[in-house]
Structure formats: structure tokens, C-alpha cells
Amino acid sequence: MERAYDRETLPLPNDDRVTISEVKRDKFAALRYRERITEERFKENAEILVTSLKRDGHAVIGEQISAVYNGPFAPPFLRRNEVLLRFANERRE
């Protein structure tokens, strides 16, 4: 949502498939990777991100999220994918 709007002034969607919901603000860590999205590649990158967060003393909260930003016909070397993980603000020592 653009900063110019708030919940009351946000325009209503023109498409019934689009819904507006409020999402609690949290901190996420992201790891970007390229090439085609496969379950194996996603799991490998998710494990790298989990390991990094734990190494730095952060607690991971919830499931890994796959973010895919390109269509299926984009060349593999130009694709942008991310693993997203929500993590606790406080660091564990």
C-alpha cells in the first residue's frame, strides 16, 4: 500500500479475486538465488539462510517462504528467486 493511503482511504479492488488484508509488521531475512525454481534448490537455499540466522543468534519463526519474481519464460540466468524467513528481533546469546 502506498504511504498516501490508509486503511480507510485505500481504493477498493476492481477484481473480486483481490482481497485487502492487514499483515502484522515483522522482520524477514531474505536470500536471493538465480536459476530455475526447484524444490531441491529452494530447500538448499533455505537451509543456508536458517544456518546463517542461527549462527548470528536469531530465532527463526514459522515456515520458509518462496518468492518467485519472474515468469516461466524468463531465461534462467536472469531469474530472481528468494527464500524468506521471519525471525525474532532479539538475538539469543
DSSP file (Angstrom, degrees, kcal/mol; ACC not computed):
  #  RESIDUE AA STRUCTURE BP1 BP2  ACC     N-H-->O    O-->H-N    N-H-->O    O-->H-N    TCO  KAPPA ALPHA  PHI   PSI    X-CA   Y-CA   Z-CA
    1    1 A M              0   0    0      0, 0.0     2,-0.0     0, 0.0     9,-0.0   0.000 360.0 360.0 360.0 134.6    0.0    0.0    0.0
    2    2 A E    >   -     0   0    0      1,-0.1     3,-1.7     4,-0.1     8,-0.0  -0.362 360.0-119.2 -67.9 150.5    1.3    3.4   -0.9
    3    3 A R  T 3  S+     0   0    0      1,-0.3    -1,-0.1    -2,-0.0     0, 0.0   0.734 108.6  71.9 -63.3 -22.3    2.0    5.8    2.0
    4    4 A A  T 3  S+     0   0    0      2,-0.0     2,-0.3     5,-0.0    -1,-0.3   0.686  96.9  61.0 -67.5 -16.9   -0.5    8.3    0.6
    5    5 A Y    <   -     0   0    0     -3,-1.7     2,-0.3     3,-0.0     5,-0.0  -0.722  61.1-166.8-109.8 157.3   -3.3    5.9    1.7
    6    6 A D     >  -     0   0    0     -2,-0.3     4,-1.2     0, 0.0     3,-0.5  -0.754  49.5 -83.8-125.4-177.6   -4.5    4.5    5.0
    7    7 A R  T  4 S+     0   0    0     -2,-0.3     3,-0.2     1,-0.2    -2,-0.0   0.840 128.0  46.4 -57.5 -35.9   -6.9    1.6    5.6
    8    8 A E  T  4 S+     0   0    0      1,-0.2    -1,-0.2     3,-0.0    -3,-0.0   0.794 116.8  41.3 -79.3 -29.0  -10.0    3.9    5.2
    9    9 A T  T  4 S+     0   0    0     -3,-0.5    -2,-0.2     2,-0.1    -1,-0.2   0.439  81.8 120.1-101.7   0.1   -8.9    5.7    2.0
   10   10 A L  S  < S-     0   0    0     -4,-1.2    -3,-0.0    -3,-0.2    -5,-0.0  -0.470  70.9-112.7 -65.7 129.1   -7.5    2.7    0.1
   11   11 A P        -     0   0    0      0, 0.0    -1,-0.1     0, 0.0    -2,-0.1  -0.314  31.9-111.2 -62.0 145.3   -9.3    2.2   -3.2
   12   12 A L        -     0   0    0      1,-0.1     7,-0.1    -3,-0.1    -3,-0.0  -0.540  37.4-101.9 -76.5 143.3  -11.4   -1.0   -3.4
   13   13 A P        -     0   0    0      0, 0.0    -1,-0.1     0, 0.0     7,-0.0  -0.302  16.0-144.1 -63.6 148.2  -10.1   -3.6   -5.9
   14   14 A N  S    S+     0   0    0      1,-0.0     2,-0.5     2,-0.0    -2,-0.0   0.560  84.8  67.8 -84.5 -11.4  -11.9   -3.9   -9.3
   15   15 A D  S >  S-     0   0    0      1,-0.1     3,-1.7     3,-0.0    -1,-0.0  -0.941  74.0-144.8-117.3 128.0  -11.5   -7.7   -9.2
   16   16 A D  T 3  S+     0   0    0     -2,-0.5    -1,-0.1     1,-0.3    -2,-0.0   0.699  99.1  65.4 -64.5 -19.2  -13.3  -10.0   -6.7
   17   17 A R  T 3  S+     0   0    0      2,-0.0     2,-0.5    -3,-0.0    -1,-0.3   0.659  87.6  82.8 -77.0 -14.7  -10.2  -12.3   -6.6
   18   18 A V    <   -     0   0    0     -3,-1.7     2,-0.3     2,-0.0    -3,-0.0  -0.787  61.7-176.8 -93.6 127.8   -8.2   -9.5   -5.0
   19   19 A T        -     0   0    0     -2,-0.5     2,-0.5    -7,-0.1    -2,-0.0  -0.894  20.4-136.5-121.8 154.6   -8.6   -9.0   -1.2
   20   20 A I        +     0   0    0     -2,-0.3     2,-0.3    -7,-0.0    -2,-0.0  -0.944  30.8 166.3-110.6 126.2   -7.1   -6.5    1.2
   21   21 A S        -     0   0    0     -2,-0.5     2,-0.5     2,-0.0    -2,-0.0  -0.985  35.0-119.4-138.9 150.9   -5.8   -7.8    4.4
   22   22 A E        -     0   0    0     -2,-0.3     2,-0.5   -15,-0.0    -2,-0.0  -0.758  26.5-158.3 -91.2 132.4   -3.7   -6.3    7.1
   23   23 A V        -     0   0    0     -2,-0.5     2,-0.1     3,-0.0     3,-0.0  -0.936  22.6-114.0-114.7 131.1   -0.4   -8.1    7.8
   24   24 A K        -     0   0    0     -2,-0.5     2,-0.4     1,-0.1     0, 0.0  -0.363  36.6-111.6 -61.1 136.7    1.5   -7.7   11.1
   25   25 A R        +     0   0    0     -2,-0.1     2,-0.3     2,-0.0    -1,-0.1  -0.577  51.9 156.6 -74.9 128.0    4.8   -6.0   10.6
   26   26 A D        -     0   0    0     -2,-0.4     2,-0.5    -3,-0.0    62,-0.1  -0.835  43.2 -98.7-140.3 175.7    7.7   -8.3   11.2
   27   27 A K        -     0   0    0     60,-0.5    60,-2.0    -2,-0.3     2,-0.4  -0.890  37.4-172.6-103.8 134.3   11.4   -8.8   10.3
   28   28 A F  E     -A   86   0A   0     -2,-0.5     2,-0.4    58,-0.2    58,-0.2  -0.952  16.0-146.8-124.9 144.8   12.3  -11.1    7.5
   29   29 A A  E     -A   85   0A   0     56,-2.9    56,-2.3    -2,-0.4     2,-0.4  -0.878  20.3-161.6-103.2 144.3   15.6  -12.3    6.2
   30   30 A A  E     -A   84   0A   0     -2,-0.4     2,-0.5    54,-0.2    54,-0.2  -0.978  14.0-165.9-130.3 141.4   15.9  -13.0    2.5
   31   31 A L  E     -A   83   0A   0     52,-2.0    52,-2.0    -2,-0.4     2,-0.3  -0.982  17.4-150.1-124.6 118.1   18.4  -15.0    0.5
   32   32 A R  E     +A   82   0A   0     -2,-0.5     2,-0.3    50,-0.2    50,-0.2  -0.648  21.0 169.2 -88.5 141.4   18.4  -14.3   -3.3
   33   33 A Y  E     -A   81   0A   0     48,-2.6    48,-2.4    -2,-0.3     2,-0.1  -0.980  18.6-140.6-147.1 160.0   19.3  -17.0   -5.8
   34   34 A R        +     0   0    0     -2,-0.3    43,-0.2    46,-0.2    46,-0.1  -0.397  52.7  58.1-110.7-174.4   19.0  -17.4   -9.5
   35   35 A E  S    S-     0   0    0     41,-1.8    -2,-0.1    44,-0.3     2,-0.1  -0.183  95.4 -28.2  81.4-175.6   18.2  -20.2  -12.0
   36   36 A R        -     0   0    0      1,-0.1     2,-0.6    -2,-0.0     5,-0.1  -0.372  67.3-112.4 -70.7 147.5   15.0  -22.3  -12.2
   37   37 A I        +     0   0    0     -2,-0.1     2,-0.3     4,-0.1    -1,-0.1  -0.720  46.2 162.9 -83.8 121.4   13.0  -22.8   -9.1
   38   38 A T     >  -     0   0    0     -2,-0.6     4,-2.5     1,-0.1     5,-0.2  -0.927  49.3-115.5-130.9 159.5   13.0  -26.4   -7.9
   39   39 A E  H  > S+     0   0    0     -2,-0.3     4,-2.5     1,-0.2     5,-0.2   0.907 117.2  49.9 -59.9 -42.1   12.1  -27.9   -4.6
   40   40 A E  H  > S+     0   0    0      2,-0.2     4,-2.4     1,-0.2    -1,-0.2   0.928 111.5  46.7 -64.4 -46.2   15.7  -29.1   -4.1
   41   41 A R  H  > S+     0   0    0      2,-0.2     4,-2.2     1,-0.2     5,-0.2   0.899 112.8  50.7 -64.1 -40.5   17.2  -25.7   -4.9
   42   42 A F  H  X S+     0   0    0     -4,-2.5     4,-2.6     2,-0.2    -2,-0.2   0.941 111.0  47.9 -61.3 -47.7   14.7  -24.0   -2.6
   43   43 A K  H  X S+     0   0    0     -4,-2.5     4,-2.3     1,-0.2    -2,-0.2   0.891 110.2  52.5 -62.2 -40.5   15.5  -26.4    0.3
   44   44 A E  H  X S+     0   0    0     -4,-2.4     4,-1.7     1,-0.2    -1,-0.2   0.934 113.8  42.4 -60.3 -46.7   19.3  -25.9   -0.2
   45   45 A N  H  X S+     0   0    0     -4,-2.2     4,-2.1     2,-0.2    -2,-0.2   0.851 111.6  54.9 -71.6 -34.1   19.0  -22.1    0.0
   46   46 A A  H  X S+     0   0    0     -4,-2.6     4,-2.7     2,-0.2    -1,-0.2   0.911 107.7  50.3 -62.8 -41.6   16.5  -22.2    2.9
   47   47 A E  H  X S+     0   0    0     -4,-2.3     4,-2.5     2,-0.2    -2,-0.2   0.886 108.3  52.5 -64.7 -39.0   19.0  -24.3    4.9
   48   48 A I  H  X S+     0   0    0     -4,-1.7     4,-2.1     2,-0.2    -1,-0.2   0.924 112.3  45.7 -60.3 -44.6   21.8  -21.8    4.1
   49   49 A L  H  X S+     0   0    0     -4,-2.1     4,-2.5     2,-0.2    -2,-0.2   0.913 112.5  49.6 -68.0 -43.2   19.6  -19.0    5.4
   50   50 A V  H  X S+     0   0    0     -4,-2.7     4,-2.6     1,-0.2     5,-0.2   0.930 111.7  49.5 -59.5 -46.1   18.5  -20.9    8.5
   51   51 A T  H  X S+     0   0    0     -4,-2.5     4,-2.5     1,-0.2    -1,-0.2   0.900 111.0  49.5 -61.2 -42.3   22.1  -21.7    9.3
   52   52 A S  H  X S+     0   0    0     -4,-2.1     4,-1.7     2,-0.2    -1,-0.2   0.921 112.0  47.5 -63.8 -45.2   23.1  -18.1    8.9
   53   53 A L  H  <>S+     0   0    0     -4,-2.5     5,-2.8     1,-0.2    -2,-0.2   0.925 114.2  46.3 -63.2 -44.6   20.4  -16.8   11.1
   54   54 A K  H ><5S+     0   0    0     -4,-2.6     3,-1.6     1,-0.2    -1,-0.2   0.894 109.1  55.4 -65.6 -39.6   21.1  -19.3   13.9
   55   55 A R  H 3<5S+     0   0    0     -4,-2.5    -1,-0.2     1,-0.3    -2,-0.2   0.873 108.4  49.1 -59.0 -36.8   24.8  -18.6   13.6
   56   56 A D  T 3<5S-     0   0    0     -4,-1.7    -1,-0.3    -5,-0.2    -2,-0.2   0.357 124.2-104.9 -87.8   6.2   24.1  -15.0   14.3
   57   57 A G  T < 5S+     0   0    0     -3,-1.6    35,-4.6     1,-0.3     2,-0.4   0.670  73.1 137.9  85.9  17.8   21.9  -15.8   17.3
   58   58 A H  E   < -B   91   0A   0     -5,-2.8     2,-0.5    33,-0.2    -1,-0.3  -0.782  49.2-132.3 -99.4 141.6   18.4  -15.2   15.7
   59   59 A A  E     -     0   0A   0     31,-0.5    29,-2.8    -2,-0.4     2,-0.3  -0.799  20.3-133.3 -90.6 128.5   15.5  -17.5   16.3
   60   60 A V  E     -B   87   0A   0     -2,-0.5     2,-0.5    27,-0.2    27,-0.3  -0.642  18.9-157.2 -80.8 136.3   13.6  -18.5   13.1
   61   61 A I  E     -B   86   0A   0     25,-3.0    25,-0.6    -2,-0.3     2,-0.0  -0.968  48.7 -22.6-119.1 122.6    9.8  -18.1   13.4
   62   62 A G  E    S-     0   0A   0     -2,-0.5     2,-0.1    23,-0.1    -2,-0.0  -0.267  93.9 -29.5  83.5-166.3    7.5  -20.1   11.1
   63   63 A E  E     -     0   0A   0      1,-0.1    23,-0.4    22,-0.0     2,-0.2  -0.429  62.8 -97.9 -90.3 159.8    7.9  -21.7    7.8
   64   64 A Q  E     -     0   0A   0     -2,-0.1     2,-0.4    21,-0.1    21,-0.2  -0.535  36.6-145.9 -73.8 144.8   10.2  -20.7    4.9
   65   65 A I  E     -B   84   0A   0     19,-2.6    19,-2.7    -2,-0.2     2,-0.5  -0.945   1.6-143.4-116.5 134.2    8.5  -18.7    2.1
   66   66 A S  E     -B   83   0A   0     -2,-0.4     2,-0.5    17,-0.2    17,-0.2  -0.858  14.0-168.6 -97.2 125.0    9.4  -19.0   -1.5
   67   67 A A  E     -B   82   0A   0     15,-2.8    15,-2.5    -2,-0.5     2,-0.5  -0.967   3.8-175.6-115.1 120.7    9.3  -15.7   -3.5
   68   68 A V  E     +B   81   0A   0     -2,-0.5    13,-0.2    13,-0.2    -2,-0.0  -0.973   6.6 179.1-119.8 122.9    9.5  -16.0   -7.3
   69   69 A Y        +     0   0    0     11,-2.1     2,-0.3    -2,-0.5    12,-0.1   0.518  55.6  65.1-105.7  -6.8    9.6  -12.8   -9.3
   70   70 A N  S    S-     0   0    0     10,-0.3     9,-0.0     1,-0.1     0, 0.0  -0.849  77.4-111.7-121.1 155.2    9.9  -13.9  -12.9
   71   71 A G    >   -     0   0    0     -2,-0.3     3,-1.5     1,-0.1    -2,-0.1  -0.227  40.5 -98.2 -74.2 170.4    7.6  -15.7  -15.3
   72   72 A P  T 3  S+     0   0    0      0, 0.0    -1,-0.1     0, 0.0    -2,-0.0   0.672 119.2  56.9 -66.9 -17.2    8.3  -19.2  -16.6
   73   73 A F  T 3  S+     0   0    0      2,-0.1    -2,-0.0     3,-0.0    -3,-0.0   0.433  77.0 112.9 -97.3   2.2    9.8  -17.9  -19.9
   74   74 A A  S <  S-     0   0    0     -3,-1.5     5,-0.1     1,-0.1    -4,-0.1  -0.511  82.3 -99.6 -69.3 139.6   12.5  -15.7  -18.4
   75   75 A P    >>  -     0   0    0      0, 0.0     3,-2.0     0, 0.0     4,-0.7  -0.352  31.5-120.6 -59.3 139.9   16.0  -17.0  -19.1
   76   76 A P  G >4 S+     0   0    0      0, 0.0   -41,-1.8     0, 0.0     3,-0.9   0.839 110.9  56.8 -53.6 -38.0   17.3  -18.9  -16.0
   77   77 A F  G 34 S+     0   0    0      1,-0.2    -3,-0.0   -43,-0.2   -43,-0.0   0.649 109.3  47.1 -72.1 -12.5   20.3  -16.7  -15.6
   78   78 A L  G <4 S+     0   0    0     -3,-2.0    -1,-0.2   -44,-0.1     2,-0.0   0.491  87.3 112.8-102.3  -6.3   18.0  -13.6  -15.3
   79   79 A R    <<  -     0   0    0     -3,-0.9     2,-0.5    -4,-0.7   -44,-0.3  -0.347  52.0-154.0 -70.6 147.1   15.5  -15.1  -12.8
   80   80 A R        +     0   0    0    -46,-0.1   -11,-2.1    -2,-0.0   -10,-0.3  -0.975  20.6 165.7-125.1 118.3   15.3  -13.8   -9.3
   81   81 A N  E     -AB  33  68A   0    -48,-2.4   -48,-2.6    -2,-0.5     2,-0.3  -0.899  12.5-164.5-124.8 154.7   14.1  -16.1   -6.5
   82   82 A E  E     -AB  32  67A   0    -15,-2.5   -15,-2.8    -2,-0.3     2,-0.5  -0.995  18.7-143.1-140.4 148.7   14.2  -15.6   -2.8
   83   83 A V  E     -AB  31  66A   0    -52,-2.0   -52,-2.0    -2,-0.3     2,-0.4  -0.951  26.8-161.9-101.2 129.9   13.9  -17.6    0.4
   84   84 A L  E     -AB  30  65A   0    -19,-2.7   -19,-2.6    -2,-0.5     2,-0.4  -0.942  10.5-178.9-116.4 136.6   12.2  -15.5    3.1
   85   85 A L  E     -A   29   0A   0    -56,-2.3   -56,-2.9    -2,-0.4     2,-0.3  -0.996  22.0-137.2-135.0 130.3   12.3  -16.4    6.8
   86   86 A R  E     -AB  28  61A   0    -25,-0.6   -25,-3.0   -23,-0.4     2,-0.3  -0.661  31.5-174.1 -79.9 139.9   10.6  -14.5    9.6
   87   87 A F  E     - B   0  60A   0    -60,-2.0   -60,-0.5    -2,-0.3   -27,-0.2  -0.955  28.4 -95.2-138.6 157.8   12.9  -14.1   12.6
   88   88 A A  E     -     0   0A   0    -29,-2.8   -29,-0.2    -2,-0.3   -62,-0.0  -0.426  26.7-135.4 -71.3 142.0   12.8  -12.9   16.2
   89   89 A N  E    S+     0   0A   0     -2,-0.1     2,-0.2   -31,-0.1    -1,-0.1   0.892  85.0  73.8 -62.6 -42.5   14.0   -9.3   16.7
   90   90 A E  E    S-     0   0A   0      1,-0.1   -31,-0.5   -31,-0.0     2,-0.4  -0.486  80.2-131.1 -78.7 143.8   16.1  -10.2   19.8
   91   91 A R  E     - B   0  58A   0     -2,-0.2     2,-0.5   -33,-0.1   -33,-0.2  -0.751  12.8-135.7 -92.7 140.1   19.3  -12.1   19.5
   92   92 A R              0   0    0    -35,-4.6     0, 0.0    -2,-0.4     0, 0.0  -0.807 360.0 360.0 -91.0 133.4   20.0  -15.1   21.6
   93   93 A E              0   0    0     -2,-0.5    -1,-0.1     0, 0.0   -35,-0.1   0.417 360.0 360.0 -97.9 360.0   23.5  -15.2   23.0
